[in-house]
Amino acid sequence: MTANLSRRALLGLGLGAAGGIGVAGCGRFGGSTNTGGADAAAGELNFVWKGDATRAEQMRAAVDLFIEAHPDVEVSTEYQSGSEYRQKLAIRFASNSPPDVMRMARESLRDYGDRGVLLDFNEYSDVLRTDKMPESVLNAGLVDGKLLGVAGGVTSMSMVIDHAAFTRFGVEAPDMTSWSWEDFGQVSAELSEASNGEVYGGDLPIGELQTFGTWLRQQGLDLWNEDGSIGFTAPEVTPWYELWVELEAMGAVPAGGAIDVLGAAADQSALAQGLTAAQVIPSNSFASFNTAAGGELEMGYLPGETTGAGRGMQLIPALFWSISSATAAPESAVALVDFLVNDLGGNEAMAGTNGIPANQEVVSALVQDLDEDEQVAYEHILSLGELDLVDPIPAPVGAQEFMEEMSTIADEVRFARLSPAEAGEALVEAAQQSWAQE
C-alpha cells in the first residue's frame, strides 16, 4: 500500500485514537502528549510543520515572539522533513488527534478540505488580517468559498540564465522580458553549439507540474478548473511534448540521460554543475542557486510569458497554514497564523525559510536589509504582484499522484518510448485516474 493510499484510507475511515504517538513539546513531528484539537485547553496549541532542524530553529524563534505577545497561550511545536510529514499528518487526523495549526501542502488542501477537517478562516476575519496579501495568493486558499489555507510564503516558478556562460561562449544573452519559446530554442541551441556540447543552452522540465501549468496558461488553458475537473485535452497538451522534442533535436536542451543530476538542491543542479546555462527555479531560491552557480545568474520570465495567449506565471503559496476544525482554541490558533503572516518581527525570525512573506508591506520593510541576492528574489515577487496574473486554483484531490505520473510520462518522452501524442493521451488518462481516486 502506498503512503498516499494509506493516508486516504486513514482519513476516510476516521480511525480511533492511535497509541504510540508521544513526542512531548518541541521536537520531531510524530504526535505530542498534547493531543491538540478537541482535547486541548483553550490556551494551548499544538503547531506542526515540514522542515529540517534549521527551519525548526527559525520557526521556534518566531513562535517565541508570538508567545511574548500572547502570554496566555502555550504553543508546543513539532517538525518533520521529507515525505514522512504527509504520512504523519494523515495519521494524526485519522487518530482524532490533529494538530491545531499545521503546514499544509498546496496539493493537499482540497483533500483535507473536502473532508471537513479544516477551519474556515472566513469565520475569524476579525482576527486574521489579509488586506496586505495579493488577492491571487489569498484566493489560492479558497476551497468552495471557504478559506482553508493562508499562504505562509509566496514563490513563483521563474527562469534564470547564467551570464557567465553566455559571456564565455560569446553568445548574446536573451531579453527575458519579451522572449518567446522559439527565441528560447534558438539562443539555447546557439550556446550549445558555441560550447561544442560542453554546456547546454537550457533545459525544459516537461515533467514538472508548475512549469507545465505556466505553459498551459500561456495557451489560455490551465491545469484544472474550479470544480477540480481537468483543464486540458490530449490534443491540447501534445504540443508541450512536441516542444521538448523540437528543442532536443536542435541541441537546445539535453536528451534523456545526457545529464546526471544528483538532486533538486541548488548545489546539485545542472546549472550549478555548469552543464546548462538556463534553468527554471522557484524564485525564492534565487540566492542559493546564484551562490551555487558562481554568482552571475539573472532571473526573469519564462519564455512565452508576453507572447502567448495569456500570462502563465503565477504567485503561488509556497505552503499554507491551516487549522484543524476540531481545535478547542480557534481564536488563538488564528492569532498565531495572523502573527506568522503579518508580523514583521516574526518574519525576520523566520528569515524567509517559508518563501517570500505573503504580506507585501512586510516584504517592503524587509527588502531594505536583505543582501543583494535576497533583494533580487523579493523584488521579483513584488514586480509579479503588480501584473494581472491568473489566480492559482487549489489542486484537486489526487494532485500528488498526478505529479508522480507526470514525471514518469516525461521520462518516457525523453527516452523516446512515447511519442508526444501518446504522452498527451497518457497525461489525460493519468489525470482522470488520479483525480477520480477516493
C-alpha positions, -999 to +999 in steps of 0.1 A: +000+000+000+014+034-009+018+062+015-009+082-002-034+053-003-027+048+033-034+085+040-067+084+022-077+052+038-069+066+072-088+098+066-118+081+052-120+055+079-116+081+107-098+056+129-099+059+167-071+072+188-038+056+180-012+046+206+025+053+204+022+090+194+040+108+221+068+132+215+064+159+240+068+196+235+090+209+207+105+181+187+101+158+158+066+155+144+050+123+153+024+133+178+026+151+211+014+143+246-006+174+240-031+158+216-042+191+202-076+196+187-106+189+209-085+177+238-065+209+241-073+236+266-084+270+251-049+284+256-029+255+244-019+250+208+000+222+190+018+235+159+035+213+133+054+220+101+075+204+075+112+211+075+146+204+089+163+214+122+175+247+108+139+257+099+128+244+132+151+268+150+138+297+129+102+288+134+106+283+171+121+318+173+090+332+157+067+312+179+086+325+210+079+361+198+042+352+194+041+338+230+057+370+243+029+390+228+003+364+239+014+352+273-019+334+279-012+310+250+010+279+252+024+265+220+040+231+216+058+227+183+069+197+162+085+193+128+093+166+102+112+167+070+105+148+038+075+128+027+071+114+062+054+147+071+024+139+049+021+104+064+023+116+100-002+144+094-026+119+080-022+096+110-028+125+134-062+133+117-071+096+114-064+091+151-086+121+161-056+140+175-049+165+148-026+194+155-043+228+160-021+246+135-002+229+106+017+233+074-005+222+045+009+214+010-008+231-020-016+197-034-033+185-002-055+215+007-086+203-011-080+167+000-084+177+037-109+205+029-133+181+012-134+160+044-144+190+065-115+187+089-101+223+084-113+255+100-127+282+077-107+314+083-136+335+070-153+330+103-124+347+120-119+377+097-118+400+128-086+381+139-068+374+106-057+403+085-055+397+048-057+431+033-019+433+026-018+400+007-021+398-031-056+388-039-045+359-061-024+344-033-053+348-008-078+332-032-055+302-036-065+291-002-102+291-010-120+257-014-157+260-023-158+295-009-141+286+024-107+300+033-090+268+045-053+278+039-034+310+044-002+314+024+028+310+047+051+323+019+050+331-017+070+319-047+068+316-084+085+294-110+109+316-129+137+312-153+174+320-146+202+323-171+239+322-163+255+353-178+290+338-172+282+310-197+268+334-223+299+356-220+323+327-220+310+314-253+303+347-270+265+344-272+243+374-266+221+368-236+183+369-243+159+396-231+137+376-207+110+402-206+099+395-242+113+362-254+092+335-270+097+297-268+111+300-303+136+326-290+145+302-261+152+274-285+173+294-309+195+311-282+199+278-263+209+259-294+233+287-303+250+284-269+251+246-270+268+248-304+292+275-293+303+255-263+308+224-286+284+205-264+302+213-232+272+233-219+235+230-230+219+264-235+188+255-215+165+228-202+128+223-202+114+203-172+084+187-190+076+166-160+074+195-136+038+205-127+042+242-122+063+248-153+037+228-173+009+248-157+027+280-168+029+269-204-008+258-203-019+293-191+001+309-218-021+288-242-053+301-225-058+268-206-050+257-170-041+225-151-076+221-136-109+240-132-126+254-101-146+222-098-115+201-099-121+188-135-092+185-159-083+218-177-069+203-209-073+176-235-048+153-251-045+173-284-041+205-264-011+192-244+006+172-272+024+204-283+040+206-248+058+174-256+064+183-292+082+215-279+107+194-260+113+170-289+120+200-311+143+216-286+162+184-281+166+179-319+180+214-321+205+207-293+190+233-272+182+210-242+198+178-231+185+145-243+173+118-219+202+105-198+226+132-212+229+148-177+233+130-145+220+154-118+224+144-082+193+160-068+170+190-067+191+211-043+207+242-058+243+229-054+233+196-071+216+212-101+228+211-137+231+248-136+255+248-106+275+220-122+280+241-153+261+217-175+233+241-186+231+279-189+194+283-180+170+266-157+135+270-141+137+275-104+115+287-075+121+324-073+126+324-036+155+300-041+174+325-062+201+333-036+210+296-031+211+289-069+232+321-076+257+312-049+259+276-062+263+287-098+290+313-093+271+345-088+262+357-123+226+345-126+198+367-139+162+359-130+132+367-153+101+354-171+097+320-186+097+321-224+064+329-240+052+349-210+045+381-231+040+364-264+013+338-257-025+340-254-022+349-218+002+352-189+012+319-174+033+328-144+017+329-110+024+340-075+017+307-057+018+299-020+050+281-011+028+265+016-004+270+035-010+274+072-042+256+081-061+250+113-080+219+124-117+224+127-115+204+159-093+229+177-105+240+211-088+273+207-097+286+173-091+323+181-057+316+195-049+294+165-060+321+140-040+347+160-009+325+156-014+323+118-020+360+117+013+366+135+032+343+112+018+361+081+017+397+092+042+404+120+075+420+109+094+406+138+080+371+133+090+372+096+125+385+105+129+355+128+117+330+101+143+346+077+124+336+046+125+299+054+090+295+041+094+317+010+088+354+004+063+367+030+027+370+017+022+404+034+035+429+008+042+456+035+063+431+054+082+424+021+088+461+015+101+465+051+124+435+049+138+441+015+159+471+027+180+450+050+185+420+027+216+410+008+218+416-029+206+381-040+177+381-015+166+415-028+165+402-063+141+375-052+119+398-031+117+425-059+109+398-085+079+387-064+069+423-059+071+430-096+050+399-104+024+411-078+018+442-100+008+422-130-026+408-140-019+371-133-043+342-133-052+332-098-040+298-087-068+273-082-065+248-053-053+215-065-079+187-068-078+156-047-052+133-062-028+160-074+001+144-057-004+111-076-008+131-108+026+148-102+043+115-099+027+101-131+036+132-150+072+128-141+071+092-153+055+102-186+081+129-191+109+103-188+091+081-214+092+110-238+128+119-231+139+083-239+116+082-270+094+054-256+063+076-260+055+100-289+042+134-280+007+124-290+009+092-269+023+113-240-007+136-243-031+107-241-012+092-212-013+125-193-050+129-196-055+093-185-032+099-155-053+129-145-085+110-149-073+082-127-055+103-101-083+128-096-110+102-096-095+082-067-112+082-033 
